[in-house]
Amino acid sequence: MVFHNDSLTGYNFLSMYGKTKERWLELCEQAANEQDAANLKALIEDIARLLKEKEDRLKSKPSEK
């Protein structure tokens, strides 16, 4: 596993064998270059859904102290 810094978003993300585990980041990169309004809207909706799912998972995960 390797940490990478995404220059587009400024976020660090974890990858395994060169492939990112964060699908929402891939969609952000696509959205940054999307020219079609309908496709952009669909990408944004997918990003929002994935981030909400991630937030819900993190909230339900017991905190490690």
C-alpha positions as CSV (number, residue, x, y, z in Angstrom):
1,M,0.0,0.0,0.0
2,V,1.2,3.4,-0.9
3,F,0.1,6.9,-0.1
4,H,-0.2,9.3,-3.1
5,N,-0.8,13.0,-3.2
6,D,-3.4,14.0,-5.9
7,S,-2.3,17.3,-7.3
8,L,-5.8,18.0,-8.7
9,T,-7.6,17.7,-5.4
10,G,-4.8,18.1,-2.9
11,Y,-6.0,15.0,-1.1
12,N,-3.8,12.1,-0.1
13,F,-5.2,8.7,-1.0
14,L,-4.2,5.1,-0.4
15,S,-3.5,2.8,-3.3
16,M,-2.9,-0.9,-3.6
17,Y,-0.7,-2.0,-6.4
18,G,-1.0,1.3,-8.1
19,K,-4.8,1.3,-8.1
20,T,-6.7,3.7,-5.9
21,K,-9.3,2.5,-3.4
22,E,-11.2,5.7,-3.5
23,R,-13.6,5.6,-6.4
24,W,-15.0,9.1,-5.6
25,L,-11.6,10.6,-6.4
26,E,-11.5,9.0,-9.8
27,L,-15.0,10.4,-10.4
28,C,-13.8,13.9,-9.4
29,E,-11.0,13.7,-11.9
30,Q,-13.6,12.7,-14.6
31,A,-15.9,15.6,-13.5
32,A,-13.1,18.1,-13.8
33,N,-12.8,17.3,-17.5
34,E,-16.4,16.6,-18.3
35,Q,-18.0,18.9,-20.9
36,D,-21.5,17.5,-21.1
37,A,-23.8,19.0,-18.4
38,A,-25.9,15.8,-18.1
39,N,-22.8,13.6,-17.6
40,L,-21.3,16.1,-15.1
41,K,-24.6,16.1,-13.1
42,A,-24.5,12.3,-13.0
43,L,-20.9,12.3,-11.9
44,I,-21.6,14.8,-9.1
45,E,-24.5,12.7,-7.9
46,D,-22.3,9.6,-7.9
47,I,-19.6,11.4,-6.0
48,A,-22.1,12.7,-3.4
49,R,-23.5,9.2,-2.9
50,L,-20.1,7.6,-2.5
51,L,-19.0,10.3,0.0
52,K,-22.2,9.9,2.0
53,E,-21.7,6.1,2.1
54,K,-18.1,6.6,3.3
55,E,-19.3,9.1,5.9
56,D,-21.9,6.7,7.2
57,R,-19.3,3.9,7.3
58,L,-16.9,6.1,9.3
59,K,-19.6,7.2,11.7
60,S,-20.7,3.6,12.4
61,K,-17.1,2.4,12.9
62,P,-16.1,2.2,16.5
63,S,-13.4,4.8,17.3
64,E,-9.9,3.4,17.9
65,K,-8.1,5.0,20.8
